[in-house]
Amino acid sequence: MDLSHESTVGLIYSRSDLHQYLVELIHNDKTDYIHEGIGVAVFPTMEEALRSAQRRGAKCFFLCLDNTYDECGAEPATPHYNYLPIRPCRKH
């Protein structure tokens, strides 16, 4: 996942088997989750998660999937998530 652009990136995390989505926004090396009150906002559909991220300035989106190939003893540098582009950022 390339974060070398200036656009705000929305990472959509799917909570396994719960049909719930969380959103993390990344902009200028800063990250923050979308909150509802004092807790992290939970969205019932991916479309609602995308709309909320768009309202907060996100221009491109990735769905974060648990790395299904993780095994005990795997290299510690192996990323925990696979990032599936939903709407990739366009380079200008």
Order of alpha helices (4+ residues) and beta strands (2+ residues): beta-beta-beta-beta-beta-alpha-beta-beta
